[in-house]
Amino acid sequence: MDDVKSKITKTLQNPDNQKVMRHEDFVAGISKGMAILDCFGPERHRLNISIAAEKTGMTRAAARRHLLTLEYLGYLEFDGHYYYLSPKILKFSGAYLSGAQLPKICQPLLNLLTNQTSLIYSVMVLDGYEAITIARSAAHQQTDRVNPYGLHLGNRLPAHATSAGKILLAQLEPDEQIQWLEKYPLKRLTKYSCTNNQDFMKLLAEIKEQDWCYSSEEHELGVHALAVPIHNPKGQVIAALNIVSPTMRTTKEYLVEQILPLLQETARELRNVI
């Protein structure tokens, strides 16, 4: 019996990406360090020991040690009261963007779309609660200085309130969508944001059926967007291609009638070269 027990290997499963690994291979120190870094974001640029401990569930002593270690390694800076990210953290995003295949392949096609229409196009992927911009284009003579989502690489936006995010969520199985909603409750960002789970699930089913998504002012007033899925050769959705525009510049009819065919054609081209 003891021999049988000794052969049972404990495993861990990441609820976000479903990755599985042996418990004995898991390095808790790395996990805790990354948890500290995950605390930073658009709404939280600085941390002190108390905030870090609260957000990660660590003791104050443990949070202090991890903050000090990250500062020592050069990933954080300290002003005497708060810790904040240092430029060194950008080496990871730079390495991804310069080495990943998808952004490189997408960029020329995004530029072509911009040259044809003078609108802004992005490619986004899903990461937990957010959709992340991994490639984007901008009009050479861009005069609309609003700050719509998708304007810069690495931008992270709530998936439920963006066209690209909803396209990606629509590809999940219903039980996966339910799990996502349980983990990430829908937040009201504008008066147009959907906050009802049943309505949102119904919307995702409609999006999957039509294979494109239009979103208007759900994340930011005065901005609307249109997105289509990007498939790999196996038919799996790996990203979303979207166009973002101020509502004062383009109408829904224009986006759907004139821009949607361009997005769909570009997505088909990408499927053949990814």
Backbone as CSV, one residue per row, in Angstrom:
resi,resn,N_x,N_y,N_z,CA_x,CA_y,CA_z,C_x,C_y,C_z
1,MET,0.831,-1.203,0.000,0.000,0.000,0.000,0.864,1.250,0.000
2,ASP,1.938,1.227,0.816,2.852,2.367,0.879,3.502,2.605,-0.477
3,ASP,3.817,1.510,-1.185,4.445,1.653,-2.497,3.482,2.335,-3.478
4,VAL,2.188,1.985,-3.381,1.198,2.592,-4.264,1.098,4.083,-3.986
5,LYS,1.051,4.458,-2.694,0.953,5.868,-2.320,2.155,6.646,-2.800
6,SER,3.325,6.007,-2.722,4.551,6.708,-3.107,4.591,7.003,-4.594
7,LYS,3.814,6.230,-5.373,3.812,6.419,-6.818,2.783,7.457,-7.265
8,ILE,1.902,7.886,-6.325,0.902,8.894,-6.665,1.564,10.262,-6.670
9,THR,1.524,10.922,-7.783,2.166,12.230,-7.925,1.126,13.331,-7.813
10,LYS,1.358,14.244,-6.888,0.458,15.383,-6.749,0.707,16.366,-7.891
11,THR,-0.387,16.908,-8.426,-0.270,17.849,-9.537,-1.010,19.138,-9.219
12,LEU,-0.645,20.174,-9.934,-1.308,21.473,-9.844,-1.867,21.821,-11.211
13,GLN,-2.973,22.551,-11.233,-3.541,23.007,-12.504,-3.817,24.505,-12.428
14,ASN,-3.294,25.214,-13.402,-3.526,26.651,-13.478,-4.938,26.891,-14.000
15,PRO,-5.803,27.560,-13.240,-7.193,27.762,-13.684,-7.308,28.688,-14.889
16,ASP,-6.276,29.491,-15.155,-6.346,30.435,-16.267,-6.046,29.777,-17.613
17,ASN,-4.979,28.950,-17.652,-4.602,28.344,-18.934,-4.696,26.818,-18.927
18,GLN,-5.152,26.257,-17.801,-5.354,24.807,-17.658,-4.052,24.009,-17.716
19,LYS,-2.907,24.682,-17.635,-1.631,23.972,-17.624,-1.507,23.137,-16.341
20,VAL,-0.910,21.952,-16.473,-0.743,21.047,-15.338,0.736,20.780,-15.123
21,MET,1.154,20.747,-13.861,2.542,20.409,-13.552,2.599,19.663,-12.229
22,ARG,3.697,18.976,-12.018,3.872,18.254,-10.759,4.103,19.245,-9.626
23,HIS,3.511,18.968,-8.480,3.642,19.852,-7.329,5.099,20.021,-6.931
24,GLU,5.872,18.962,-7.042,7.272,19.019,-6.628,8.115,19.900,-7.542
25,ASP,7.616,20.188,-8.754,8.345,21.045,-9.690,7.978,22.522,-9.550
26,PHE,6.939,22.801,-8.779,6.449,24.170,-8.640,7.356,24.968,-7.709
27,VAL,7.797,26.140,-8.169,8.669,27.015,-7.370,7.813,28.138,-6.789
28,ALA,7.510,28.034,-5.527,6.611,28.993,-4.881,7.188,30.398,-4.874
29,GLY,8.512,30.505,-4.753,9.136,31.822,-4.708,8.910,32.613,-5.984
30,ILE,9.024,31.934,-7.131,8.781,32.595,-8.408,7.317,33.014,-8.497
31,SER,6.420,32.132,-8.070,4.997,32.432,-8.105,4.672,33.676,-7.284
32,LYS,5.268,33.779,-6.117,4.995,34.929,-5.255,5.590,36.216,-5.837
33,GLY,6.763,36.102,-6.436,7.366,37.277,-7.066,6.520,37.781,-8.219
34,MET,5.997,36.848,-9.023,5.146,37.239,-10.139,3.823,37.813,-9.639
35,ALA,3.338,37.309,-8.496,2.100,37.840,-7.921,2.276,39.311,-7.544
36,ILE,3.472,39.650,-7.049,3.760,41.055,-6.743,3.709,41.894,-8.022
37,LEU,4.355,41.417,-9.069,4.382,42.169,-10.328,2.981,42.277,-10.937
38,ASP,2.159,41.240,-10.746,0.797,41.268,-11.276,-0.074,42.327,-10.605
39,CYS,0.352,42.805,-9.446,-0.421,43.832,-8.741,-0.395,45.167,-9.476
40,PHE,0.640,45.383,-10.280,0.754,46.645,-11.006,-0.146,46.604,-12.236
41,GLY,-0.694,47.742,-12.602,-1.548,47.822,-13.771,-1.960,49.251,-14.028
42,PRO,-2.835,49.462,-15.023,-3.264,50.819,-15.374,-3.878,51.584,-14.211
43,GLU,-4.523,50.862,-13.278,-5.186,51.524,-12.161,-4.334,51.522,-10.896
44,ARG,-3.169,50.880,-10.945,-2.312,50.845,-9.753,-0.856,50.897,-10.198
45,HIS,-0.269,52.074,-10.128,1.101,52.263,-10.590,2.138,52.112,-9.475
46,ARG,1.686,52.202,-8.218,2.623,52.154,-7.103,2.087,51.230,-6.009
47,LEU,3.003,50.609,-5.280,2.645,49.714,-4.182,3.481,50.023,-2.953
48,ASN,2.864,49.906,-1.777,3.664,49.838,-0.558,3.513,48.430,0.011
49,ILE,4.143,48.167,1.111,4.139,46.814,1.673,2.721,46.372,2.025
50,SER,1.943,47.267,2.608,0.584,46.911,3.032,-0.290,46.543,1.843
51,ILE,-0.219,47.328,0.776,-1.032,47.043,-0.412,-0.604,45.727,-1.049
52,ALA,0.710,45.514,-1.156,1.218,44.282,-1.755,0.763,43.061,-0.961
53,ALA,0.813,43.159,0.363,0.385,42.042,1.209,-1.101,41.774,1.042
54,GLU,-1.893,42.835,0.991,-3.335,42.683,0.850,-3.715,42.061,-0.488
55,LYS,-3.079,42.522,-1.561,-3.441,42.060,-2.901,-2.969,40.645,-3.185
56,THR,-1.886,40.217,-2.580,-1.330,38.888,-2.856,-1.692,37.839,-1.808
57,GLY,-2.170,38.284,-0.643,-2.468,37.340,0.425,-1.249,36.936,1.224
58,MET,-0.115,37.587,0.988,1.103,37.299,1.747,1.074,38.032,3.083
59,THR,1.933,37.605,3.983,2.151,38.373,5.192,2.924,39.640,4.828
60,ARG,2.896,40.631,5.685,3.652,41.854,5.426,5.147,41.552,5.307
61,ALA,5.629,40.625,6.124,7.058,40.289,6.101,7.438,39.659,4.766
62,ALA,6.588,38.747,4.275,6.877,38.093,2.996,6.794,39.091,1.853
63,ALA,5.762,39.945,1.880,5.622,40.951,0.830,6.824,41.889,0.818
64,ARG,7.289,42.261,1.973,8.463,43.148,2.083,9.690,42.502,1.456
65,ARG,9.923,41.217,1.749,11.096,40.525,1.202,11.027,40.449,-0.317
66,HIS,9.848,40.162,-0.851,9.717,40.058,-2.307,9.875,41.425,-2.978
67,LEU,9.344,42.467,-2.369,9.518,43.810,-2.919,10.989,44.205,-2.913
68,LEU,11.671,43.931,-1.815,13.091,44.261,-1.709,13.913,43.480,-2.737
69,THR,13.559,42.211,-2.938,14.288,41.377,-3.902,14.094,41.896,-5.321
70,LEU,12.862,42.247,-5.666,12.595,42.767,-7.005,13.269,44.117,-7.222
71,GLU,13.349,44.909,-6.154,14.087,46.177,-6.258,15.575,45.901,-6.452
72,TYR,16.107,44.962,-5.696,17.525,44.596,-5.803,17.862,44.106,-7.211
73,LEU,16.934,43.340,-7.814,17.165,42.806,-9.162,16.953,43.848,-10.255
74,GLY,16.406,44.994,-9.881,16.255,46.085,-10.841,14.897,46.186,-11.513
75,TYR,13.923,45.352,-11.088,12.613,45.378,-11.713,11.665,46.383,-11.051
76,LEU,12.009,46.805,-9.841,11.230,47.820,-9.143,12.144,48.950,-8.695
77,GLU,11.544,50.123,-8.535,12.245,51.255,-7.943,11.455,51.710,-6.719
78,PHE,12.116,52.424,-5.812,11.510,52.801,-4.536,11.787,54.273,-4.267
79,ASP,10.731,55.030,-3.938,10.895,56.467,-3.702,10.905,56.832,-2.222
80,GLY,11.008,55.822,-1.370,10.985,56.063,0.063,9.643,55.752,0.687
81,HIS,8.614,55.687,-0.136,7.269,55.373,0.344,6.615,54.262,-0.469
82,TYR,6.804,54.306,-1.784,6.148,53.359,-2.677,7.143,52.722,-3.646
83,TYR,6.799,51.484,-4.060,7.544,50.793,-5.105,6.807,50.980,-6.426
84,TYR,7.553,51.100,-7.520,6.954,51.206,-8.845,7.854,50.513,-9.854
85,LEU,7.277,50.127,-10.990,8.015,49.364,-11.990,9.140,50.193,-12.598
86,SER,10.259,49.535,-12.864,11.389,50.196,-13.520,11.362,49.874,-15.015
87,PRO,12.105,50.615,-15.817,12.138,50.334,-17.263,12.623,48.919,-17.597
88,LYS,13.342,48.295,-16.677,13.871,46.955,-16.951,12.759,45.955,-17.246
89,ILE,11.565,46.214,-16.709,10.463,45.282,-16.899,10.081,45.176,-18.368
90,LEU,10.415,46.202,-19.154,10.050,46.225,-20.566,10.844,45.220,-21.397
91,LYS,11.921,44.678,-20.834,12.717,43.726,-21.608,11.897,42.491,-21.969
92,PHE,10.919,42.144,-21.133,10.105,40.968,-21.408,9.129,41.227,-22.545
93,SER,8.444,42.370,-22.509,7.516,42.686,-23.597,8.273,42.889,-24.896
94,GLY,9.448,43.516,-24.810,10.251,43.725,-26.012,10.701,42.408,-26.614
95,ALA,11.087,41.463,-25.753,11.530,40.152,-26.240,10.380,39.411,-26.903
96,TYR,9.186,39.516,-26.320,8.025,38.855,-26.918,7.695,39.457,-28.273
97,LEU,7.590,40.784,-28.330,7.171,41.443,-29.561,8.184,41.273,-30.687
98,SER,9.461,41.160,-30.326,10.485,41.003,-31.359,10.661,39.547,-31.775
99,GLY,10.245,38.624,-30.913,10.473,37.218,-31.211,9.240,36.427,-31.601
100,ALA,8.058,36.898,-31.188,6.835,36.159,-31.484,6.506,36.247,-32.977
101,GLN,5.983,35.186,-33.513,5.703,35.112,-34.950,4.475,35.929,-35.345
102,LEU,3.409,35.836,-34.548,2.145,36.461,-34.937,2.242,37.977,-35.148
103,PRO,2.845,38.742,-34.215,2.939,40.194,-34.456,3.704,40.538,-35.730
104,LYS,4.769,39.804,-36.007,5.570,40.068,-37.203,4.763,39.825,-38.480
105,ILE,4.001,38.738,-38.484,3.213,38.401,-39.660,2.085,39.408,-39.868
106,CYS,1.480,39.850,-38.762,0.331,40.748,-38.849,0.702,42.164,-39.274
107,GLN,1.879,42.613,-38.879,2.208,44.028,-39.044,2.069,44.553,-40.474
108,PRO,2.625,43.882,-41.488,2.476,44.410,-42.850,1.021,44.510,-43.298
109,LEU,0.195,43.555,-42.889,-1.209,43.584,-43.284,-1.960,44.694,-42.555
110,LEU,-1.601,44.938,-41.301,-2.208,46.049,-40.568,-1.839,47.375,-41.224
111,ASN,-0.582,47.493,-41.611,-0.140,48.721,-42.282,-0.882,48.928,-43.600
112,LEU,-1.114,47.835,-44.313,-1.834,47.923,-45.583,-3.274,48.404,-45.357
113,LEU,-3.917,47.858,-44.334,-5.276,48.291,-44.015,-5.325,49.781,-43.684
114,THR,-4.331,50.237,-42.933,-4.278,51.649,-42.566,-4.052,52.522,-43.786
115,ASN,-3.186,52.094,-44.676,-2.939,52.859,-45.902,-4.195,52.960,-46.763
116,GLN,-5.021,51.925,-46.709,-6.247,51.902,-47.509,-7.355,52.757,-46.905
117,THR,-7.400,52.837,-45.579,-8.559,53.462,-44.926,-8.231,54.592,-43.955
118,SER,-6.943,54.737,-43.573,-6.518,55.736,-42.576,-7.186,55.527,-41.215
119,LEU,-7.525,54.283,-40.885,-8.090,53.952,-39.587,-7.083,53.130,-38.790
120,ILE,-7.382,52.914,-37.517,-6.470,52.211,-36.612,-6.885,50.744,-36.486
121,TYR,-5.935,49.836,-36.667,-6.203,48.409,-36.586,-5.281,47.764,-35.555
122,SER,-5.789,46.730,-34.894,-5.008,46.039,-33.870,-5.224,44.536,-33.953
123,VAL,-4.268,43.797,-33.437,-4.423,42.364,-33.208,-4.307,42.152,-31.711
124,MET,-5.274,41.430,-31.142,-5.324,41.261,-29.695,-5.493,39.793,-29.326
125,VAL,-4.968,39.442,-28.153,-5.108,38.088,-27.620,-5.707,38.177,-26.223
126,LEU,-6.272,37.079,-25.762,-6.927,37.042,-24.459,-5.956,36.590,-23.380
127,ASP,-5.945,37.314,-22.268,-5.135,36.930,-21.111,-5.968,37.167,-19.859
128,GLY,-6.644,36.109,-19.400,-7.470,36.237,-18.212,-8.625,37.193,-18.434
129,TYR,-8.660,38.257,-17.648,-9.745,39.233,-17.708,-9.623,40.175,-18.891
130,GLU,-8.429,40.264,-19.479,-8.152,41.324,-20.428,-7.781,40.827,-21.823
131,ALA,-8.006,41.718,-22.793,-7.500,41.523,-24.145,-6.271,42.414,-24.295
132,ILE,-5.202,41.858,-24.856,-3.923,42.572,-24.947,-3.583,42.840,-26.404
133,THR,-3.152,44.063,-26.687,-2.737,44.426,-28.035,-1.315,43.936,-28.286
134,ILE,-1.126,43.085,-29.297,0.211,42.581,-29.614,0.734,43.132,-30.936
135,ALA,-0.144,43.774,-31.706,0.269,44.436,-32.950,-0.757,45.514,-33.243
136,ARG,-0.328,46.617,-33.826,-1.268,47.683,-34.142,-0.710,48.581,-35.237
137,SER,-1.622,49.326,-35.852,-1.225,50.300,-36.853,-1.886,51.624,-36.497
138,ALA,-1.346,52.713,-37.060,-1.959,54.017,-36.857,-1.810,54.814,-38.134
139,ALA,-2.803,55.658,-38.417,-2.757,56.468,-39.631,-1.567,57.408,-39.582
140,HIS,-0.915,57.588,-40.716,0.258,58.468,-40.759,-0.094,59.890,-40.377
141,GLN,-1.274,60.343,-40.769,-1.707,61.703,-40.457,-2.815,61.655,-39.404
142,GLN,-2.543,60.950,-38.326,-3.568,60.775,-37.302,-3.845,62.094,-36.589
143,THR,-5.066,62.572,-36.687,-5.436,63.830,-36.041,-6.451,63.630,-34.926
144,ASP,-7.018,62.431,-34.820,-7.981,62.161,-33.758,-7.224,61.795,-32.490
145,ARG,-6.960,62.770,-31.654,-6.116,62.503,-30.497,-6.908,62.030,-29.282
146,VAL,-8.022,61.359,-29.536,-8.695,60.684,-28.440,-7.836,59.495,-28.058
147,ASN,-8.140,58.871,-26.955,-7.322,57.758,-26.508,-8.127,56.468,-26.509
148,PRO,-8.560,56.016,-27.674,-9.322,54.777,-27.718,-8.431,53.585,-27.426
149,TYR,-9.041,52.503,-26.942,-8.257,51.317,-26.645,-7.638,50.776,-27.920
150,GLY,-6.504,50.106,-27.772,-5.825,49.522,-28.921,-4.821,50.453,-29.548
151,LEU,-4.531,51.610,-28.905,-3.637,52.578,-29.532,-2.165,52.247,-29.334
152,HIS,-1.815,51.433,-28.344,-0.405,51.135,-28.169,-0.194,49.655,-27.836
153,LEU,0.979,49.172,-28.191,1.311,47.772,-27.946,1.324,47.494,-26.446
154,GLY,0.822,46.342,-26.081,0.801,45.955,-24.677,-0.390,46.489,-23.916
155,ASN,-1.230,47.290,-24.571,-2.419,47.821,-23.904,-3.315,46.672,-23.472
156,ARG,-3.802,46.724,-22.235,-4.655,45.666,-21.690,-6.024,46.251,-21.368
157,LEU,-7.056,45.699,-21.986,-8.409,46.227,-21.805,-9.368,45.132,-21.366
158,PRO,-10.371,45.468,-20.543,-11.333,44.456,-20.096,-12.028,43.782,-21.275
159,ALA,-11.928,42.475,-21.321,-12.398,41.733,-22.496,-13.899,41.870,-22.716
160,HIS,-14.677,41.940,-21.657,-16.127,41.932,-21.810,-16.657,43.208,-22.455
161,ALA,-15.838,44.270,-22.477,-16.306,45.557,-22.984,-15.630,45.955,-24.287
162,THR,-14.959,45.025,-24.955,-14.267,45.328,-26.199,-14.679,44.328,-27.280
163,SER,-14.661,44.772,-28.522,-15.050,43.885,-29.629,-14.101,42.699,-29.735
164,ALA,-12.794,42.958,-29.629,-11.816,41.869,-29.739,-11.950,40.895,-28.577
165,GLY,-12.143,41.424,-27.372,-12.283,40.558,-26.206,-13.489,39.652,-26.316
166,LYS,-14.599,40.192,-26.774,-15.820,39.382,-26.893,-15.694,38.338,-28.005
167,ILE,-14.993,38.684,-29.076,-14.736,37.690,-30.126,-13.982,36.500,-29.541
168,LEU,-12.979,36.780,-28.716,-12.165,35.713,-28.137,-12.945,34.923,-27.088
169,LEU,-13.745,35.608,-26.285,-14.558,34.908,-25.289,-15.630,34.048,-25.952
170,ALA,-16.122,34.492,-27.101,-17.166,33.745,-27.805,-16.672,32.385,-28.282
171,GLN,-15.368,32.227,-28.420,-14.805,30.964,-28.908,-14.680,29.919,-27.805
172,LEU,-14.838,30.333,-26.554,-14.750,29.383,-25.452,-16.000,28.519,-25.386
173,GLU,-15.870,27.340,-24.803,-17.029,26.488,-24.582,-17.915,27.135,-23.516
174,PRO,-19.228,26.877,-23.537,-20.136,27.497,-22.569,-19.707,27.332,-21.116
175,ASP,-19.218,26.140,-20.749,-18.794,25.952,-19.364,-17.548,26.779,-19.046
176,GLU,-16.699,26.988,-20.051,-15.531,27.838,-19.860,-15.948,29.296,-19.715
177,GLN,-16.965,29.700,-20.453,-17.478,31.064,-20.335,-18.070,31.298,-18.948
178,ILE,-18.780,30.290,-18.439,-19.362,30.401,-17.091,-18.257,30.538,-16.047
179,GLN,-17.214,29.728,-16.176,-16.081,29.814,-15.252,-15.414,31.177,-15.339
180,TRP,-15.294,31.712,-16.549,-14.685,33.033,-16.738,-15.519,34.099,-16.040
181,LEU,-16.830,34.037,-16.192,-17.718,35.009,-15.564,-17.692,34.899,-14.042
182,GLU,-17.535,33.678,-13.532,-17.444,33.501,-12.081,-16.161,34.120,-11.529
183,LYS,-15.096,34.005,-12.307,-13.816,34.539,-11.852,-13.695,36.037,-12.090
184,TYR,-14.307,36.506,-13.176,-14.206,37.922,-13.535,-15.610,38.523,-13.680
185,PRO,-16.233,38.918,-12.584,-17.574,39.510,-12.657,-17.594,40.722,-13.590
186,LEU,-18.672,40.847,-14.348,-18.788,41.926,-15.324,-18.859,43.283,-14.622
187,LYS,-18.018,44.202,-15.040,-17.975,45.532,-14.439,-18.606,46.562,-15.385
188,ARG,-19.299,47.509,-14.802,-19.871,48.589,-15.601,-18.817,49.676,-15.790
189,LEU,-18.387,49.857,-17.024,-17.377,50.859,-17.340,-18.016,52.117,-17.920
190,THR,-19.091,51.934,-18.667,-19.911,53.040,-19.155,-21.366,52.593,-19.022
191,LYS,-22.301,53.465,-19.349,-23.717,53.101,-19.256,-24.101,52.046,-20.282
192,TYR,-23.217,51.785,-21.242,-23.502,50.800,-22.285,-22.885,49.426,-21.996
193,SER,-22.126,49.297,-20.930,-21.479,48.021,-20.606,-22.519,46.986,-20.194
194,CYS,-22.338,45.768,-20.657,-23.228,44.670,-20.273,-22.756,44.098,-18.936
195,THR,-23.664,44.025,-17.963,-23.291,43.529,-16.638,-24.138,42.337,-16.198
196,ASN,-25.018,41.861,-17.065,-25.861,40.718,-16.747,-25.280,39.462,-17.387
197,ASN,-25.004,38.449,-16.584,-24.345,37.243,-17.083,-25.150,36.530,-18.177
198,GLN,-26.450,36.406,-17.984,-27.271,35.700,-18.973,-27.297,36.464,-20.295
199,ASP,-27.442,37.776,-20.215,-27.432,38.580,-21.435,-26.076,38.488,-22.131
200,PHE,-25.021,38.440,-21.324,-23.674,38.380,-21.901,-23.440,37.041,-22.586
201,MET,-23.871,35.959,-21.962,-23.731,34.630,-22.574,-24.511,34.565,-23.888
202,LYS,-25.703,35.134,-23.907,-26.509,35.163,-25.130,-25.799,35.966,-26.214
203,LEU,-25.196,37.082,-25.810,-24.467,37.923,-26.755,-23.278,37.172,-27.342
204,LEU,-22.554,36.438,-26.514,-21.405,35.674,-27.000,-21.839,34.606,-28.008
205,ALA,-22.983,33.981,-27.762,-23.494,32.972,-28.701,-23.817,33.613,-30.052
206,GLU,-24.401,34.800,-30.021,-24.720,35.516,-31.260,-23.452,35.907,-32.002
207,ILE,-22.440,36.346,-31.257,-21.170,36.743,-31.866,-20.498,35.547,-32.540
208,LYS,-20.516,34.413,-31.862,-19.903,33.218,-32.442,-20.633,32.795,-33.706
209,GLU,-21.951,32.933,-33.715,-22.751,32.549,-34.865,-22.451,33.436,-36.075
210,GLN,-22.351,34.751,-35.867,-22.124,35.656,-37.000,-20.645,35.808,-37.339
211,ASP,-19.779,35.419,-36.390,-18.329,35.395,-36.607,-17.711,36.796,-36.710
212,TRP,-18.338,37.783,-36.130,-17.760,39.118,-35.988,-18.472,39.833,-34.844
213,CYS,-17.873,40.905,-34.366,-18.445,41.608,-33.213,-18.313,43.112,-33.380
214,TYR,-19.419,43.801,-33.179,-19.422,45.264,-33.147,-19.659,45.695,-31.702
215,SER,-18.869,46.649,-31.230,-19.000,47.146,-29.857,-18.956,48.661,-29.876
216,SER,-19.916,49.290,-29.208,-19.992,50.753,-29.225,-20.043,51.325,-27.813
217,GLU,-19.034,52.075,-27.450,-18.982,52.862,-26.214,-19.159,52.029,-24.946
218,GLU,-18.802,50.759,-24.987,-18.905,49.902,-23.807,-17.715,50.076,-22.873
219,HIS,-16.581,50.446,-23.461,-15.382,50.655,-22.651,-15.060,52.137,-22.504
220,GLU,-15.301,52.890,-23.546,-14.978,54.315,-23.552,-15.997,55.062,-24.397
221,LEU,-16.577,56.093,-23.846,-17.572,56.873,-24.581,-16.928,57.553,-25.782
222,GLY,-17.671,57.596,-26.881,-17.161,58.232,-28.086,-16.292,57.346,-28.948
223,VAL,-16.215,56.058,-28.616,-15.362,55.122,-29.357,-16.157,53.858,-29.668
224,HIS,-16.056,53.364,-30.905,-16.656,52.076,-31.238,-15.650,51.244,-32.022
225,ALA,-15.937,49.951,-32.126,-14.955,49.031,-32.714,-15.646,47.839,-33.354
226,LEU,-14.900,47.185,-34.225,-15.379,46.003,-34.936,-14.249,44.984,-34.949
227,ALA,-14.566,43.710,-34.728,-13.524,42.687,-34.662,-13.959,41.394,-35.325
228,VAL,-12.966,40.657,-35.834,-13.184,39.321,-36.398,-12.125,38.394,-35.818
229,PRO,-12.397,37.094,-35.772,-11.404,36.151,-35.244,-10.302,35.854,-36.256
230,ILE,-9.130,35.546,-35.735,-8.009,35.070,-36.551,-7.806,33.597,-36.222
231,HIS,-7.899,32.746,-37.226,-7.727,31.302,-37.041,-6.326,30.873,-37.476
232,ASN,-5.855,29.786,-36.888,-4.639,29.151,-37.397,-5.051,28.091,-38.424
233,PRO,-4.109,27.465,-39.089,-4.472,26.472,-40.121,-5.345,25.330,-39.614
234,LYS,-5.318,25.064,-38.297,-6.139,23.991,-37.733,-7.566,24.461,-37.434
235,GLY,-7.826,25.742,-37.670,-9.167,26.269,-37.420,-9.360,26.815,-36.022
236,GLN,-8.310,26.818,-35.211,-8.412,27.332,-33.848,-8.264,28.852,-33.842
237,VAL,-9.083,29.527,-33.052,-8.995,30.985,-32.933,-7.839,31.322,-31.996
238,ILE,-6.877,32.079,-32.507,-5.688,32.400,-31.715,-5.576,33.882,-31.389
239,ALA,-6.388,34.715,-32.056,-6.328,36.156,-31.820,-7.542,36.804,-32.460
240,ALA,-7.653,38.115,-32.296,-8.737,38.872,-32.919,-8.145,40.069,-33.652
241,LEU,-8.709,40.369,-34.787,-8.319,41.538,-35.580,-9.427,42.569,-35.448
242,ASN,-9.078,43.774,-35.040,-10.129,44.765,-34.851,-9.753,46.138,-35.390
243,ILE,-10.780,46.953,-35.573,-10.622,48.344,-35.972,-11.283,49.188,-34.899
244,VAL,-10.624,50.249,-34.500,-11.123,51.153,-33.469,-11.225,52.548,-34.060
245,SER,-12.345,53.224,-33.803,-12.543,54.541,-34.394,-13.441,55.397,-33.507
246,PRO,-13.223,56.701,-33.489,-14.162,57.595,-32.789,-15.524,57.547,-33.476
247,THR,-16.591,57.576,-32.698,-17.933,57.528,-33.270,-18.222,58.775,-34.108
248,MET,-17.553,59.865,-33.838,-17.782,61.082,-34.620,-17.156,60.989,-36.016
249,ARG,-16.280,60.005,-36.202,-15.589,59.892,-37.492,-16.218,58.848,-38.403
250,THR,-16.685,57.761,-37.831,-17.265,56.677,-38.626,-18.590,56.230,-38.020
251,THR,-19.447,55.673,-38.841,-20.731,55.140,-38.377,-20.650,53.619,-38.298
252,LYS,-21.623,53.024,-37.602,-21.689,51.565,-37.547,-21.888,51.004,-38.949
253,GLU,-22.747,51.639,-39.731,-23.035,51.164,-41.089,-21.760,51.140,-41.926
254,TYR,-20.936,52.178,-41.788,-19.687,52.229,-42.561,-18.746,51.102,-42.143
255,LEU,-18.623,50.899,-40.836,-17.726,49.844,-40.356,-18.185,48.469,-40.841
256,VAL,-19.474,48.202,-40.736,-19.991,46.883,-41.096,-19.983,46.670,-42.610
257,GLU,-20.369,47.687,-43.361,-20.493,47.528,-44.811,-19.166,47.661,-45.550
258,GLN,-18.294,48.566,-45.090,-17.058,48.832,-45.817,-15.818,48.195,-45.189
259,ILE,-15.744,48.195,-43.859,-14.530,47.732,-43.185,-14.575,46.245,-42.856
260,LEU,-15.739,45.727,-42.489,-15.845,44.305,-42.136,-15.315,43.388,-43.235
261,PRO,-15.660,43.598,-44.527,-15.098,42.728,-45.577,-13.571,42.769,-45.620
262,LEU,-12.979,43.940,-45.350,-11.517,44.051,-45.335,-10.928,43.253,-44.175
263,LEU,-11.571,43.331,-43.015,-11.101,42.565,-41.865,-11.184,41.070,-42.129
264,GLN,-12.290,40.640,-42.695,-12.479,39.213,-42.968,-11.477,38.700,-44.000
265,GLU,-11.224,39.502,-45.015,-10.243,39.106,-46.032,-8.844,39.022,-45.433
266,THR,-8.502,39.990,-44.589,-7.186,39.980,-43.946,-7.048,38.782,-43.020
267,ALA,-8.103,38.460,-42.272,-8.072,37.296,-41.383,-7.858,36.009,-42.165
268,ARG,-8.470,35.916,-43.351,-8.269,34.726,-44.211,-6.818,34.656,-44.702
269,GLU,-6.255,35.795,-45.048,-4.848,35.820,-45.485,-3.919,35.364,-44.358
270,LEU,-4.217,35.829,-43.146,-3.379,35.455,-42.006,-3.457,33.959,-41.738
271,ARG,-4.619,33.383,-41.911,-4.760,31.941,-41.678,-3.870,31.132,-42.601
272,ASN,-3.631,31.654,-43.786,-2.808,30.930,-44.762,-1.313,31.074,-44.517
273,VAL,-0.918,32.039,-43.696,0.523,32.277,-43.514,1.008,32.052,-42.089
274,ILE,0.074,31.883,-41.152,0.491,31.679,-39.751,1.114,30.302,-39.587
